[in-house]
């Protein structure tokens, strides 16, 4: 099942505007200044700007993050946190 995640930063006016426009019950919001998971998403996609809306799909021990960039779709797969913590 895919999950929508909005990666934001505290104090960003564009992030605040985006948060207002998206349905709160359907989009998980991660603040990179408070949540390491948000920073890891940006790093895995090699995109270092916010706000960033991504989809996350978990399959086995991997999570696939995808974002529609200005020119194309970028995707990255990373080992899931639960699997990393279990080892």
N, C-alpha and C positions, 0 to 999 in steps of 0.2 A: 504494500500500500504506500502511495506517495504522500509525503507531508510537505506543506509549504512553510518555508522559513524566511523571515525577514531579518537580515543582519543590519543592525543600526549602531550608532555611537551616541553617547550622551552629549547633549548640547548641539546636535546637528539639526538645523531647522528643516532640512529636506527629509530627514528621517522622521521627524515629528509629523510632517505633512503626510508622508506615506503611511504611517501608522494609523492616522485618522481615516484614510481612504480604504483600508483593507478590513475585512470582517475579522474581528478579534477572536471569534470562536473557531476560525478556520486556518489562521496563520500564527505560527509560533514566532515570537519576537526574541531575538538574541542580541544583547548589547555587548559589543566587543570590549568595552571598558569594564564590564562586570562579569562576562562569561567567556571562558576559554574556548568553548565549543564554537562560538561565532568567529573568533580569530582563526581557529583551525579550518573552518570552512573557507574563509577568504584565502588563507595560505594554500590550501589544496587546489583551489581554482586559479591561483596566481592573479587574483583581482584584489586590489587594496583600496577600495573606495566603498563608501556607504551612501545611501541605503542600497542594499542588494537583496533581491528576492530570488530564492533558489528553491528547487524541489529536492527532496531527499527520499531515497528509496532504499530500504534495507533488504539485502539478500544474503542470507547466511551470516558470515562474519564480516561482511563488507557493507558500506554505505556509499551509494552513488549520489553525488550532488551534481545538479545541472542548473545552468543559468542561461538565459537568452541575453547574450552580449550585444553590443551595437552592431556587429557584423555577422555573428554566427552563434551557435549554441556551444557552450563550453561545459564539459563534464569531467568529473574526477571521482575516482573510487578510493576510499580510504578504509582502513580497518576500523570496525566499530569500537566505540569506547568500552562497551561491556566486555568484549572479547579481549581487548588490550589489558583491562584491569584484572581479568581472570588469570592471566599468565604470570 
